[in-house]
Amino acid sequence: MLYLTDDLGLLPFFLPFGIIGFYRYLWYFIKVAAWLVYRPRLPKANPTYTGEKDVTIIVPTIDAGEEFKIAARSWLACKPKEIIIITETKMRGPLQDLANEVDPARIKVLTVPKANKRLQMVEGINACTTEIIVFSDDDAIWKPTMLDYILACFEDLKMGGVGTSQTVHAVDPKGRQTLWEILAGFRLTSRNIEIAASTHIDGGICCLSGRTAAYRTLILKDPAFQYCFTNDLWLGKYPLNSGDDKFLTRWMVSHGWNTYAHIYLLIHLLCWAGLILVGVFASLQEKRAGPTNPPLPAWNIAISYIIWLLLTRFIKLIPHFLKRPQDIWVLPAWLVFNYYFAIMKIYALFTLHEVGWGTRAGVGTELAANIGKEVPEDHVKIEMTAVHSEREEEQRNENPFYSIADQQVSQMGVDGSFAPPTSHHHQQQQQPLL
């Protein structure tokens, strides 16, 4: 290839692309290797946390349907202490009816004045009485052992948030999936590999997906967190409500908490991937250019490149094809979809001021903290004020040098002037008056 390119005088043009390609494929193989050696954390025989005592599932929603009952039954099979559904006031009746059909004793329905996911999440957080919170979408279906594996990660006392692997569940009762459902499944499988690799390499993760993620309650009940979470602005003026999972992930990292992606893999994937690579190398060695084998024509090179692209994508989708080998025909469409998705990212770059939910008209266009101001009693603000009062009382009892200035600084965060301070109060000993 370099020989042909040099003949055309285009080597200076193509060489940078070759370097970029080498860098990308180098990291690609590093990620594949990390994914293959990744092993999930397993539950202990005597765990510190159990679902029955330590887990509350919080589900912010506005339009749950029949799929909610299927999902709710799967959550209950994991034996959490409680499930809290948070919706807008006008949807309380339909959601309460669904909850009553499933398990009214363990499913509680709360409301906020207007649909806003972050405000709904804060309402659920403040109603939680357990040490671990798991956020879930209203259509996320769990395996019966999922909570056990999530809680195993919290044996690490510095663990703040835990993400999960995800797959697509067919809407069709017979299990048939549409082209779009298969492409969505491909994307989730690819993401599972990405986050498993990054978790194994350095413990990091780009985003703890909001579809299902667990956090320590004490982190989310911090008034500083709740203030920043409900007053999140892009460029200082555009309300950010749809990126709640990104915000939570950033908060964990910036405040020194560990994160973890819990992905369950099949061990024999390594054998299958190895057999594929052996076959590729054997095919490459069958015929080589020489006196009787001239260099490949352009069309042959193009086809070889397309096959290479398909092969690299195929390796990342092996877990999907193990479960659904019949989806192999969608692989070329997946290649095209990746380029389409790249164009979507460029479009998103130039429309960062559009901060609403694309699938829910009118939802997410208003700052979460401002919604509470429309009603006489702001539940979130009341809760924050109560927490501040309790902390001030504790500080007065424990610290004899707690000053009026300290009290004023602490109160400034409650009225929204700025985020509540997180630094320690000064405790300089005062000299006694003579």
N, C-alpha and C positions, 0 to 999 in steps of 0.2 A: 504493500500500500504506500509506504513512504517513497519507494522507487518510482511508482507511477505518479505520485503527487509531485515529486521533484522534477520529473520530466515536463510537467505542465507549468512549472514555475510557481506553484501555489503552496509550496511548503511553508513559507512564513505565515500564510493565512490559516492553514490547517493545524499547524503545530500547537498554538494555544488551545484549540479545541481538543487536541489529543491529550494535552497535559491535564485539562479539566476533566476529560473523560477518565483518564487514569486515576485521578484523585477520587472521583465519584465511585468508580468500581472498586478501588482499594477499600474505601469506607464501607461499601456495600458488602464485601466479603468479610470484613471485620465484624459487621453487624450480624451477618448470617452465622459466623462462627460463635459469637457471643450468645445468640439465640439458641444454638444447638447445645451449648454447655449450661445454659440457664436451668436452674432447678428451683421450684417454688418452696416456700416455707411450709412445713407440715404442722398440723395441730399437735399440741402436747397431750399427754394422757391426763394430766391435771392442769388445765389451763387457768390462767389468771382471770380471764374474762369469759363469760358465757352469755349466749343470746338471751336466755330467760331473765337474767338479772341486769345485764349491762348494755343492752342494745335497744335503741329506738330508731325505727325507720321513718324518715320524713319524706313525704311525697307532695311537692307543690304541683298543682294541676288546675285547669279551668274547664276541661271538656272530656273527662274520662268517660269511656263507654264500656261495652261488654268485655273488651280486652282487659279492663281494670280488674274485673273479678278473677280472671285467669291469673294475672300477675299477683294479685293480693293473696290468693291461695298458695302460690309458690313462696311468697314471703313468709306466710304463717307456717309453712312446712319447715322453715329454718328456725322456728321457735324464738322470735324476738319478744322482748317484754311488751312492746307497744308499737303500734303504727299510727302516725299522725298525718292526716290528710289536710292540706291547707288550700283553700280555694277562695274565690271572691264571694261576697255576701249573697249575690243573687243565685249562685250555684250550690248553696248549702243543701237545699232540699234534695236535688238529684244525687249529689254525692253521699248524703246521709242514707238515702235509700239503698245505694250500692253497698255501702258499708254494712248496713243492717242485713243485707242478703248474705254477706260473707262471714263476718264475725263482729257484731256490735260491741262485744265486751273488750276486744283488743284493738279496735280501730276507732280512733277519735277524729272528728271532723272539726276544724277551726276555720275561721274566715278572716279576710282583710277587706278594707273598703273597696279596693280596686285591684284588678289582676296585675300583678308585678312579681316576677319570680323571686327577686331578691328580698322583697318585703315579705313574701310568703315564707321564704326560707328562715328569715329572722324570727317570724312569729312561731314557727315550729321549733327553732332552737331554744327560744325562751320558755317554751312549754315542756321541754325535754327534762327528764329527771335521771337519766342514765349517763354512764361515763363515755359511751361511744354512740355517735350518730352516724347513720347510713342514709345518704340521700339517694333516691331512686326515681326514675321516670315512671309514669303511671302505666306503661306498657312493658316494663322490663321484667322478664321472667327469670327466676333464679333456680339453681339446682339446690336440692335439699341440704347439701353440705357446705354451701357457699359461705355462710356466716362463720363456720368453724375455721375455714382457711383464712378468711379476712382477719378474724380475731387473733390468729397465730402471729400475725405481723405485729400486733400491738404488745407482744411480750417484750419488745424493745421499748423501753420507757421514753426514748427520744422519737419514737414513731408518731408523726402527726397526721398523716393521710395515707390511705391505701386505695389504689385503683384496681380495676378488674378487667379481665378479658371479656370480649363480647362477640356474639355471632348473631346472624339474622334468623328469625323464626318465621317460617312461611305463613302467610295469611290464609292461604288455601288449606282447608282441612285435610286434603289428600297429600299435602307436603310439596305440591308443585310450586316453583318459584318463577316469577317473571324475570325478564332480562334485568330490570332495574333492581330487583331484590338480590339477584345474583351479584351484580356489580357492587351493591352495598355490602354484601357478604365478603367479596374480595377485599374491599377497602378496610373492613374491620379486621380481617385476617392479617392483612399487611400491617395495620396499626398494632395489632397484638405482638407481632414479631419485633417491630420497632421499639416498643416500650419494654419488652422483655430484654432486648439487647442493651438498651441504655440503663435499665435497672441493674443488670449483671455487671456492666462495665464500671459504673460509678455511683449507682444508687439513685440516679436522677431520672426524671420523667418530664416530658414536655407539658403534659396536661393530665390531671386526674379527672377523667371524663365524668361529666355530670349524670350520665345514664345510670351509673351506680358507683358510688365512692363513699368511703368511711373516714371519719375524723374524730379526734378527741373533743369531747364536748367543752372542756375547759378553754380550749383555744377559741371556739366559736362564740362562747358566752362573754368573752372579753369585750367590754364596751368600746375599746379602741377599734377592734375588728369590726364590730357592728356599725360603728359610725362610718368608717372608711368604706365598708361594703355597700352601704345604702347611699353614699355620697360620691360614688365613683364617676368621674368625668373624663372624657377624652378631649384633649386640648383645652381643658378648663371650662368647656361649655356644652359638650354633647354627653347626655346621660348614658352610661354603660350599664345595661341590665342583662343583656344576652350572654355576656362572657363570665358568668358566675364561676364556672369551674376553673377557668384560667386565673381569675382573681384568687380563688382558694389555693391553687397550686403556688402562685407567686407568694402568697402570704406565708405558706408553710416554709418555703425556701428562705425568704427574707428574714424570718423570725427564728431560724435555726432548727426547725423540725425536720426530721427525716421523712421521705416519701418512698413508696414502694408500689410496684405494679405486680399484682399476683396473677401469673399466667400458668395454667396447667398444660403441660406438653406431653406428648406420647414419645417414649424413649426410642421406639423403633423408627422415628423420623430420620435419625442420623444414618441408619443403614440405607434407607431409601435414597436420601440425598447423595450418599456416597456412591451408590450404584449408578445414579444419573450422571454424576461427574465422570465416573470411570468410562461410561458409554460415550460421553462427549469427547474425552481425550482420545479414545480408541478411534472414533470417527475422524478426528482431525489428522490422525497419523496414517490413514488408509491411502490417501493420494496426496502427492506433493508436486509442486511445479518443477519442471525439469525439461530436458530436450524433447521428450515425448508428451509432456504435460505443460502446455503454455500457461502463463498467468491467467487468472480468472477474468472473464469479461465483466463489464460494469454491472449488468443485470444480475450476475451471479453474486457479486459482492453485495449488492443491495439486498438480495434475498438472504444471504448469510447474516447480514446485520439484523434484519428483521427476525430471523430465527434466534439470534443471540438475545435480542430484546425479549422475545417471548419466553426463552429459556430462563432468563434471570427473573422475570416476573413469575414464572411457574414455580421456581424454587421457593419464593416467598409465600406462595399460595398452597404449598403442599398440605398444611393442616386442613384447608378447606376441601381439597380434592380427596383426602382420605375419607371425609364424611360424605361428600357429594361428588363422586367422580364424573357424574353425568354433566357437570357444569363446565367441562373442559372446552366445549365449543364456544364459550363466551370469552375465552382468553384473548382473541384478537380485538374484540370490542373493548376489553379492559385496557389494552394498549392505547387505543384511540381515546378512551375516557381519561386516561392520565394526561394526555396532551390538552384535552378540553378543560380538565381541572386546573392545569397550569394557567390557561387563559382566564379562568374564573378568578384565580388568585391575583392576577394582574388587574382585573376589573375591581376586585375588592380593595386593592391598594389605592385606587383613585376614588373610592366611594366610602372612605373610612368614617365620614360624617353620618352615614346611614346606620343607625344603631338599634333599630327596632328588630323584632322577630320577623323573619321572612315568611314564616308559616302561620303567624297569628297577627292579623291586622289590628293596629292600634295598641298592641301590647308591647311594653318595653320602651316606649318613646318618652316616658316621664321619669324623672329621678325618683328612686324608691323613697328617699327620705321626705320628699315633698308631698307624697300621697297621704302620709299620716297627718299632715298639717291641715288637710281638708276636713277632718272630723274633730269634734271637741276634745276627745281623749285619744292621744297617740299611744297605742299599746307599747310600741317599741321604745318610745321615749320614757314612758312610765317605768318600764322594766330597767332601762339604763339608769334612771334616777335612783331606783331602789337599790341597784347594785352599788352605785356610788355611795349612797347613804350607809349601806352595810360596811363598805370598805373604810369609810371615814370613821365610823364608830370603832372598828377594830383598831385602826391606827391610833385613835385617841387613847384607847385602853392600853395598847402595847408601847406607845411612844410618848413619854411625858413631855417631849419637846416639840410635839406636833403643833404648828403655828397656824394662825388665822390665814396667813399668806398661802400656806399649803392647801388649806380648805378652798380658798378662792381659785387657785390654779386647777384643782380637781374639778370644781364645779363648771369651769369654762368649757370643758368638753361636752357637758350635758346639753347646754343650750345651742350647740351646733357651731360655735365660733371657730373651733378647730378640733382635731382629733384628740381624744383624751390622752393625757401624757402617760408614757410607759416607764419613764425613768424613776429611780428610787427617790423618795423624799430625803432631803438632807437631814442629817441627824447630828449636827455639830452640838456638842455639849455647851450649854450656856454657863457663864461664870456666875456664881451666887453673888447677890448684892450684899455689900458690907454695910 
